[in-house]
Amino acid sequence: MKLELQKSFNVLLIVIALGAIYYFIAPHVAGLLKIAIIVLFIVIALYSLSTIFKREYDE
């Protein structure tokens, strides 16, 4: 599989996974905690994306 396709697939999987987790958690969480969860998910997504792009430059 080409590297660009792998990166795109990994990004798509990260977005789907975090969206699904949020979808199932959101109804059970209070308002202010939802904002904290969104911020946490953004940090996780950015870290995951940075590892994907870092892996490309290491090779």
Summary of the structure (lengths in Angstrom):
residues: 59
radius of gyration: 14.0
end to end distance: 15.4
largest distance: 43.9
contacts: 128
relative contact order: 0.14
helix: 92%
strand: 0%
